[in-house]
Structure formats: structure tokens, C-alpha cells
């Protein structure tokens, strides 16, 4: 097992993996297996579990869907995405967008 401070950290998109959306699901499966092997650390936004439930519940029973969510939760750390996080991301995105716009204007 690799010490946690040297692990690579990834924000994981569960839906691609679970609905087998190619080509993303193949890469996600490798990442998930690496998390099971404690070779990487995976994170998921809390809202992702709502999305997983909704998506999987369309084709599986409530009990099977909840078992899958419990399995995922063992290997993926859930991170909060609240108003402060979203506002920070929005601010940074706007700042980056403004910088790109300036670069584009200079290149015209």
C-alpha cells in the first residue's frame, strides 16, 4: 500500500462508470480498481450519489441500488459542494474566462 500523502487524488464521475458510457467507463473502471487496491484516492461530489441513485434505480430495485451506493461509499470519499465552493469556482471560472478573453483580443 502506498502512503496516502504520495497517492494521486482524483475527482471521480460515478455515472460514466456505472452506466458503462464508453470510452470514459474503461478509464473509470481502472481508477476504481486502483482505489480498491489503495493505489489512488477518489473523491466524489455529494450530489453524485443522488445522480447514481436516480440513474441506477431506473433499471434496478431500490435494495440493489442502495447496496451499490454503499459499496461505492467504501472506496470513494464524499466531498461537500456548498454555496461557498460553487461561488469560489464561479469566481475562478470568470477570472480565467476574462484572462482568456484578453489573450484572444491581443491575438486578433
Secondary structure, DSSP 8 states (H G I E B T S, - for coil): ---GGGSEEEE--HHHHHTT-TTHHHHHHHHHHHHHTTSEEEEEETHHHHHHHHHHHTTS-HHHHHHHHHHHHHHEEEE---HHHHHHHHHHHHHHHHHHHHHHHHH-
